[in-house]
Amino acid sequence: MKCAECGDKRCYTGKDCAGLADEAREQYRDEQTLAMTRVATRLEGRYYMQLCRLEELVRFCREMGYRRLGIAFCIGLSDEARVLAELLGKRFEVESVCCKVTGLNKEELGLEKIQPDRVEAMCNPVAQAMVLNRAQTDLNIILGLCIGHDIIFTRHSEAPVTTLVVKDRVLAHNPAGALCSGYWRKRIARELEDNDQA
């Protein structure tokens, strides 16, 4: 599939280009998947272009009947995590866990350090998932975890996961900025064409 290159997007009006409609339809027989799909579709239909992502998150959680939410956050977004936990705490039970939980030294796993001459605790997305799994959260929210750490966290989380903030230290946590800027697109294209880049 190369949907990104398609000019007419006839799937929007019902065309099954992938030949997977029947197989996909079967997956929606799963109760949880269908419930989430109904709520997501209802929010999109009723509030299209009216709610910010945080408002959508709150409404999604309310309509799904979630009681306990987990926040897996980067230590660099501690202030934002505190604000998010406070806001969500008005309606839900909120558990939050910092990326440095357990304080494991990077040297224990032979990991590269930012500053080689000091002790550095590693980011620990596995432990973040473990903490929230033990808390039996209904939904976990990623708040600025690094690339890779977000993937590991999602892999180990027992609850469904959504991302509220994507880590991008250079573009103020707005990775879409690189897609919207000709400067960044050219820079990244040059990097991809350079075979010597590590």
Contacts in CASP RR format, 6 or more apart in sequence:
PFRMAT RR
TARGET T0000
AUTHOR 0000-0000-0000
METHOD contacts of the structure
MODEL  1
MKCAECGDKRCYTGKDCAGLADEAREQYRDEQTLAMTRVATRLEGRYYMQ
LCRLEELVRFCREMGYRRLGIAFCIGLSDEARVLAELLGKRFEVESVCCK
VTGLNKEELGLEKIQPDRVEAMCNPVAQAMVLNRAQTDLNIILGLCIGHD
IIFTRHSEAPVTTLVVKDRVLAHNPAGALCSGYWRKRIARELEDNDQA
1 17 0 8 1.000
1 18 0 8 1.000
3 9 0 8 1.000
3 11 0 8 1.000
3 17 0 8 1.000
6 17 0 8 1.000
10 17 0 8 1.000
11 17 0 8 1.000
27 33 0 8 1.000
28 34 0 8 1.000
28 37 0 8 1.000
35 64 0 8 1.000
36 64 0 8 1.000
36 160 0 8 1.000
39 60 0 8 1.000
39 63 0 8 1.000
39 64 0 8 1.000
40 60 0 8 1.000
42 63 0 8 1.000
43 51 0 8 1.000
43 56 0 8 1.000
43 59 0 8 1.000
43 60 0 8 1.000
43 63 0 8 1.000
47 55 0 8 1.000
47 56 0 8 1.000
47 59 0 8 1.000
51 59 0 8 1.000
53 164 0 8 1.000
54 84 0 8 1.000
54 87 0 8 1.000
54 164 0 8 1.000
57 141 0 8 1.000
57 162 0 8 1.000
57 164 0 8 1.000
58 88 0 8 1.000
58 91 0 8 1.000
61 69 0 8 1.000
61 88 0 8 1.000
61 91 0 8 1.000
61 92 0 8 1.000
61 138 0 8 1.000
61 139 0 8 1.000
62 91 0 8 1.000
64 138 0 8 1.000
64 139 0 8 1.000
65 138 0 8 1.000
66 92 0 8 1.000
66 138 0 8 1.000
66 139 0 8 1.000
67 92 0 8 1.000
67 93 0 8 1.000
67 138 0 8 1.000
68 92 0 8 1.000
68 93 0 8 1.000
68 94 0 8 1.000
68 95 0 8 1.000
68 135 0 8 1.000
68 136 0 8 1.000
68 137 0 8 1.000
68 138 0 8 1.000
69 88 0 8 1.000
69 92 0 8 1.000
69 93 0 8 1.000
69 94 0 8 1.000
69 95 0 8 1.000
69 137 0 8 1.000
69 138 0 8 1.000
69 139 0 8 1.000
69 140 0 8 1.000
69 141 0 8 1.000
70 94 0 8 1.000
70 95 0 8 1.000
70 96 0 8 1.000
70 97 0 8 1.000
70 132 0 8 1.000
70 135 0 8 1.000
70 137 0 8 1.000
70 139 0 8 1.000
70 140 0 8 1.000
70 141 0 8 1.000
70 159 0 8 1.000
71 81 0 8 1.000
71 84 0 8 1.000
71 85 0 8 1.000
71 88 0 8 1.000
71 94 0 8 1.000
71 95 0 8 1.000
71 96 0 8 1.000
71 97 0 8 1.000
71 140 0 8 1.000
71 141 0 8 1.000
71 143 0 8 1.000
72 96 0 8 1.000
72 97 0 8 1.000
72 99 0 8 1.000
72 125 0 8 1.000
72 128 0 8 1.000
72 129 0 8 1.000
72 132 0 8 1.000
72 140 0 8 1.000
72 141 0 8 1.000
72 142 0 8 1.000
72 143 0 8 1.000
72 145 0 8 1.000
72 153 0 8 1.000
72 157 0 8 1.000
73 80 0 8 1.000
73 81 0 8 1.000
73 84 0 8 1.000
73 96 0 8 1.000
73 97 0 8 1.000
73 98 0 8 1.000
73 99 0 8 1.000
73 142 0 8 1.000
73 143 0 8 1.000
73 144 0 8 1.000
73 145 0 8 1.000
74 98 0 8 1.000
74 99 0 8 1.000
74 123 0 8 1.000
74 143 0 8 1.000
74 144 0 8 1.000
74 145 0 8 1.000
74 146 0 8 1.000
74 167 0 8 1.000
75 98 0 8 1.000
75 99 0 8 1.000
75 100 0 8 1.000
77 143 0 8 1.000
77 144 0 8 1.000
77 165 0 8 1.000
77 173 0 8 1.000
78 98 0 8 1.000
80 143 0 8 1.000
80 165 0 8 1.000
81 96 0 8 1.000
81 98 0 8 1.000
81 143 0 8 1.000
84 141 0 8 1.000
84 143 0 8 1.000
84 164 0 8 1.000
85 94 0 8 1.000
85 96 0 8 1.000
88 94 0 8 1.000
95 131 0 8 1.000
95 132 0 8 1.000
95 135 0 8 1.000
95 137 0 8 1.000
97 127 0 8 1.000
97 128 0 8 1.000
97 131 0 8 1.000
97 132 0 8 1.000
98 128 0 8 1.000
99 123 0 8 1.000
99 124 0 8 1.000
99 125 0 8 1.000
99 128 0 8 1.000
99 145 0 8 1.000
99 146 0 8 1.000
99 149 0 8 1.000
100 121 0 8 1.000
100 122 0 8 1.000
100 123 0 8 1.000
100 124 0 8 1.000
101 124 0 8 1.000
101 127 0 8 1.000
101 128 0 8 1.000
101 131 0 8 1.000
102 121 0 8 1.000
102 124 0 8 1.000
102 127 0 8 1.000
103 121 0 8 1.000
103 122 0 8 1.000
103 124 0 8 1.000
104 121 0 8 1.000
104 122 0 8 1.000
104 124 0 8 1.000
104 127 0 8 1.000
105 119 0 8 1.000
105 120 0 8 1.000
105 121 0 8 1.000
105 122 0 8 1.000
106 112 0 8 1.000
106 113 0 8 1.000
106 120 0 8 1.000
106 121 0 8 1.000
106 122 0 8 1.000
107 113 0 8 1.000
107 119 0 8 1.000
108 122 0 8 1.000
109 122 0 8 1.000
111 122 0 8 1.000
113 120 0 8 1.000
114 120 0 8 1.000
123 145 0 8 1.000
123 146 0 8 1.000
123 149 0 8 1.000
125 145 0 8 1.000
125 148 0 8 1.000
125 149 0 8 1.000
125 150 0 8 1.000
125 152 0 8 1.000
125 153 0 8 1.000
125 156 0 8 1.000
126 152 0 8 1.000
126 153 0 8 1.000
126 156 0 8 1.000
128 153 0 8 1.000
129 140 0 8 1.000
129 152 0 8 1.000
129 153 0 8 1.000
129 155 0 8 1.000
129 156 0 8 1.000
129 157 0 8 1.000
129 158 0 8 1.000
130 156 0 8 1.000
132 140 0 8 1.000
132 157 0 8 1.000
132 159 0 8 1.000
133 156 0 8 1.000
133 157 0 8 1.000
133 158 0 8 1.000
133 159 0 8 1.000
137 159 0 8 1.000
138 159 0 8 1.000
139 159 0 8 1.000
139 160 0 8 1.000
139 161 0 8 1.000
139 162 0 8 1.000
140 153 0 8 1.000
140 157 0 8 1.000
140 159 0 8 1.000
140 160 0 8 1.000
140 161 0 8 1.000
140 162 0 8 1.000
141 161 0 8 1.000
141 162 0 8 1.000
141 163 0 8 1.000
141 164 0 8 1.000
142 150 0 8 1.000
142 153 0 8 1.000
142 154 0 8 1.000
142 161 0 8 1.000
142 162 0 8 1.000
142 163 0 8 1.000
142 164 0 8 1.000
142 165 0 8 1.000
143 164 0 8 1.000
143 165 0 8 1.000
144 150 0 8 1.000
144 163 0 8 1.000
144 165 0 8 1.000
144 166 0 8 1.000
144 167 0 8 1.000
144 173 0 8 1.000
145 153 0 8 1.000
145 167 0 8 1.000
146 167 0 8 1.000
147 167 0 8 1.000
150 163 0 8 1.000
150 166 0 8 1.000
150 167 0 8 1.000
153 161 0 8 1.000
154 161 0 8 1.000
165 173 0 8 1.000
166 173 0 8 1.000
166 175 0 8 1.000
167 173 0 8 1.000
168 174 0 8 1.000
168 175 0 8 1.000
171 177 0 8 1.000
171 178 0 8 1.000
177 184 0 8 1.000
178 184 0 8 1.000
178 185 0 8 1.000
178 188 0 8 1.000
179 185 0 8 1.000
191 197 0 8 1.000
END
